[in-house]
Amino acid sequence: MIDSQEKHEPQPYSEPHGGEPRGTPVPNAAWNFTVLVADVTSFFIGLSFLDAATALPAVIKSLGGGPVILGVFAAIKQAGFLLPQLFVAHQLQGRRRYLPFLLCVCFFGRVGLFGAAAALFWLGTPAPGAALAILGAAYALLWLGDGAGVVPWTTLVGRTIPERRRGRFFAMTQIFGGLGRIGVGLVVVRALSGNWMPFPASGALLALCCAIFMSVSFFFLVLIREPVPDTPGEAAEPAARPPLTTYLRELPARLRARPDFRRLAVVQVLAGAIGAAFPFYLGYAQASVPDLPPGIAGSFLITHTVGGLACAPLWGWLTDRHGPRRALLAVMGLALLSPLLAGVGGLVSQSVLPFFAAYFCLGAVTEGGWAIFTNYVLETVPDPEQPTYIGLMSLLNAPSLMLPLLAGVMVSLWGAPAVLLPSALLLLAGLWIARGLTDPRK
């Protein structure tokens, strides 16, 4: 398999990537660029059928779940995504190929979605609690699998996509994924409004579509032609993996060695405030604005998608032209607007228009922020160290796991407005701290 991949001639790209010197060609760059765009596009389209800000809250509410359950699902997403990464980074120490591990964890993480679709269809009416529990288990498995895949996937992006084309790469995934999600939004509108089929069949349809597109994403992962690194100083044979205790003891020294990385981790924790707040936008809008149609979640999803589409070229241009620091400042500023606009819609105007604006900002920053944080790590950490620092970033983001649970409790006690102002203050603090980051392009 490796021999057949190495027969392909390198593409004529000569940008620096993954810590390699300028002028080093990137093998199979054009092929991997296309395959990875298709992978991420399919993943985002699939995830939109159970979007955490629109469709998933509606399904949970239909199964009898309240704000605390919604907060639990949000915490499951963040915990599954963050917690495995450091241990995965240790497991990958000394390995020269990451793709086999990535395929394994993604397969077992995504297959449970088919079971969730069946549970919603057969148990949604006679046993909604059981259907909700199975949905939660499949959701946890999904994020555990893809959380474990973050380290190898991100490192593969660093190895296969040239540095000054990564902004274009992430922008294209957002554009193509956004176009697909507009269609998903129309499906969600029809499904949740009851025009096609009643619940729970409509919820089962959304879960099944999510599972199908996740499978398409997995197919494109299989097609990646992983380059075997041959950078100076890297051993020709795989190095022995250090014991976990030794690996963990070395982390404080690695953290002290990169002060900008520490600052970036703090910013990412504070940016998690928007993830804690947005699952409650839908319920807050329905409670604050009279006569909203049943399928409003789908309309919000379309607006969320349009926000991502409209700003994806901006994030790509800023990152490629001016570097990830300037793009990060822009995305944090726009994130700050989202809870403020939702507060205006519910507390001041009692109009749906500010909620549409809040979802637009949310769509602009959700994927854009992920891409920009990733780009900053890839540009400031060399290839051999990237898995460790990607895993370390997940460990440092552990405090953000409490934010969705805390938000769910606050909403259940005092209502959705109780989380909007604290979220805005945390995002403002993140924007202020981000101003101190070093520009890697200078």
Residue pairs with C-beta under 8 A, 6 or more apart in sequence:
2 97
2 228
5 28
5 225
5 226
5 227
6 27
6 228
8 27
8 28
8 31
8 225
10 25
10 26
10 27
10 28
10 29
11 25
11 26
11 27
11 28
11 29
11 30
11 31
12 25
13 25
13 26
13 29
13 30
13 162
13 165
14 22
14 23
14 24
14 25
14 162
15 22
15 26
15 162
15 163
15 164
15 165
16 22
16 24
16 162
16 163
16 164
17 24
17 26
17 158
17 159
17 160
17 161
17 162
17 163
18 155
18 158
18 159
18 229
18 231
18 378
18 382
18 383
18 386
19 158
19 231
19 381
19 382
19 383
19 384
19 386
20 231
20 383
26 159
26 160
26 161
26 162
26 227
27 225
27 227
28 160
28 225
28 227
29 160
29 161
29 162
31 225
32 156
32 160
32 161
32 224
32 225
33 160
33 161
33 165
33 169
35 220
35 223
35 224
35 225
36 156
36 157
36 160
36 161
36 169
36 173
36 220
36 224
37 169
37 172
37 173
37 176
38 220
39 217
39 220
39 221
39 224
40 173
40 177
40 217
41 173
41 176
41 177
41 180
42 213
42 214
42 216
42 217
42 220
43 177
43 213
43 214
43 217
44 173
44 174
44 177
44 178
44 180
44 181
44 367
45 177
45 180
45 181
45 184
45 213
46 209
46 210
46 211
46 212
46 213
46 214
46 216
46 217
47 210
47 214
48 55
48 180
48 181
48 184
48 185
48 188
48 301
48 305
49 55
49 184
49 187
49 188
49 206
49 207
49 209
49 210
49 213
50 56
50 59
50 139
50 206
50 207
50 210
51 188
51 301
51 304
52 73
52 74
52 77
52 278
52 279
53 278
53 279
53 281
53 282
53 300
53 301
53 304
53 359
53 362
54 188
54 282
54 297
54 298
54 300
54 301
54 304
55 188
55 192
55 206
55 297
55 298
55 301
56 73
56 279
57 70
57 279
57 280
57 282
57 283
57 297
58 192
58 282
58 297
59 120
59 135
59 203
59 206
59 207
60 69
60 70
60 73
60 132
60 135
61 283
62 124
62 199
62 200
62 203
63 124
63 128
63 129
63 131
63 132
63 135
63 200
63 203
64 128
64 129
64 132
65 132
66 412
67 280
67 283
67 408
67 411
67 412
68 408
68 409
68 412
69 132
69 408
70 279
70 280
70 283
70 408
71 279
71 404
71 405
71 406
71 407
71 408
71 409
71 411
72 136
72 404
72 405
72 408
73 136
73 139
73 279
74 275
74 276
74 279
74 404
74 405
74 407
74 408
75 401
75 402
75 404
75 405
76 136
76 139
76 140
76 143
77 139
77 143
77 404
78 272
78 275
78 400
78 401
78 403
78 404
79 143
79 401
80 140
80 141
80 142
80 143
80 144
80 146
80 147
81 143
81 146
81 147
81 150
81 394
82 147
82 394
82 395
82 397
82 398
82 400
82 401
83 147
83 394
83 398
84 144
84 147
84 148
84 394
85 147
85 148
85 150
85 151
85 390
85 391
85 393
85 394
85 395
86 391
86 392
86 394
86 395
87 244
87 391
88 101
88 105
88 148
88 150
88 151
88 152
88 387
88 391
89 151
89 387
89 388
89 390
89 391
89 392
90 241
90 242
90 244
90 247
90 391
91 101
91 241
92 98
92 101
92 151
92 152
92 155
92 387
93 239
93 241
93 242
93 247
93 387
93 388
94 238
94 239
94 240
94 241
95 101
95 238
96 228
96 229
96 238
97 226
97 228
98 151
98 152
98 155
98 156
98 226
98 387
99 152
99 156
99 221
99 224
99 226
101 152
102 149
102 152
102 153
102 156
102 221
103 218
103 221
103 222
105 145
105 146
105 148
105 149
106 145
106 146
106 149
106 218
106 221
107 145
107 218
108 141
108 145
109 141
109 142
109 143
109 144
109 145
109 146
109 148
109 149
110 142
110 145
110 146
110 211
110 214
110 215
110 218
112 137
112 138
112 141
112 142
113 138
113 142
113 207
113 208
113 210
113 211
113 214
114 208
114 211
115 134
115 138
116 134
116 135
116 137
116 138
116 139
116 207
116 211
117 204
117 205
117 207
117 208
117 210
117 211
118 204
119 130
119 131
119 134
119 135
120 131
120 135
120 200
120 203
120 204
120 207
121 200
121 201
121 204
123 130
123 131
123 134
123 200
124 131
124 199
124 200
124 201
124 203
124 204
125 200
128 200
131 200
135 207
138 207
142 214
147 394
150 390
150 394
151 387
151 390
151 391
152 387
154 374
154 377
154 378
154 386
154 390
155 383
155 386
155 387
155 390
156 224
156 226
157 166
157 169
157 374
157 378
158 378
158 383
158 386
159 226
159 227
159 229
159 383
160 224
160 226
160 227
161 169
163 378
163 379
164 320
165 320
166 319
166 320
166 375
166 378
167 315
167 316
167 317
167 318
167 319
167 320
167 321
167 327
167 371
167 375
168 316
168 320
170 312
170 315
170 316
170 319
170 367
170 368
170 371
170 372
170 374
170 375
171 312
171 313
171 315
171 316
171 317
171 371
172 312
172 316
173 367
173 371
174 308
174 309
174 312
174 315
174 367
174 368
174 371
175 309
175 312
175 313
177 308
177 367
178 305
178 306
178 308
178 309
178 312
178 363
179 309
181 301
181 302
181 304
181 305
181 308
182 302
182 305
182 306
182 309
184 209
184 301
184 305
185 298
185 299
185 301
185 302
185 304
185 305
186 298
186 302
187 206
187 209
187 298
188 206
188 295
188 297
188 298
188 301
189 295
189 297
189 298
189 299
189 302
190 196
190 295
190 298
191 197
191 202
191 203
191 205
191 206
191 298
192 199
192 202
192 294
192 295
192 297
192 298
193 293
193 294
193 295
193 298
194 202
194 294
195 295
196 202
196 205
197 205
229 383
229 384
231 383
231 384
233 384
234 384
242 250
251 388
251 392
251 395
254 385
254 388
254 389
254 392
255 261
255 262
255 392
258 380
258 381
258 389
260 380
260 437
260 438
261 377
261 380
261 381
261 389
261 392
261 393
262 396
263 433
263 434
263 436
263 437
264 373
264 376
264 377
264 393
264 437
265 392
265 393
265 396
265 397
266 396
266 430
266 433
267 328
267 332
267 430
267 433
267 434
267 437
268 373
268 393
268 396
268 397
268 400
269 396
269 397
269 399
269 400
269 430
270 426
270 427
270 429
270 430
270 433
271 332
271 335
271 369
271 427
271 430
272 397
272 400
272 403
273 339
273 403
273 422
273 423
273 424
273 426
273 427
273 430
274 335
274 338
274 339
274 362
274 365
274 366
274 423
274 427
275 400
275 403
275 404
276 400
276 403
276 404
276 406
276 407
276 419
276 423
277 338
277 339
277 342
277 407
277 419
277 420
277 423
278 338
278 362
279 404
279 407
280 407
280 411
280 416
280 419
281 300
281 342
281 355
281 358
281 359
281 362
281 416
282 296
282 297
282 300
283 411
283 416
284 342
284 346
284 355
284 415
284 416
284 417
285 292
285 296
285 300
285 342
285 345
285 346
285 352
285 355
286 292
286 296
287 346
287 415
287 416
288 345
288 346
288 347
288 350
289 345
289 346
289 350
289 351
289 352
289 355
290 350
292 352
293 299
296 352
299 356
300 355
300 356
300 359
301 359
303 356
303 359
303 360
303 363
304 359
304 360
304 362
304 363
304 366
305 363
306 360
306 363
307 359
307 360
307 361
307 362
307 363
307 364
308 363
308 364
308 366
308 367
308 368
309 363
310 360
310 364
311 334
311 363
311 364
311 365
311 368
312 367
312 368
314 330
315 327
315 330
315 331
315 368
315 371
315 372
318 326
318 327
318 330
319 327
319 371
319 372
319 375
322 441
323 379
323 439
323 440
323 441
323 442
324 372
324 373
324 375
324 376
324 379
324 440
325 376
325 434
325 437
325 438
325 439
325 440
325 441
326 439
327 368
327 372
327 375
328 369
328 372
328 373
328 376
328 434
328 437
329 431
329 434
329 435
331 364
331 365
331 368
331 369
331 372
332 365
332 369
332 427
332 430
332 431
332 434
333 431
334 361
334 364
334 365
335 361
335 365
335 369
335 427
336 424
336 427
336 428
336 431
337 357
337 358
337 361
338 358
338 359
338 361
338 362
338 365
339 358
339 419
339 420
339 421
339 423
339 424
339 427
340 420
340 424
341 354
341 355
341 357
341 358
341 361
342 354
342 355
342 358
342 420
343 417
343 420
343 421
343 424
344 354
345 351
345 352
345 353
345 354
345 355
345 357
345 358
346 355
346 416
346 417
347 417
376 437
376 440
377 386
377 389
377 390
377 393
378 386
379 440
379 441
380 438
380 440
381 389
407 419
407 423
410 418
410 419
411 418
411 419
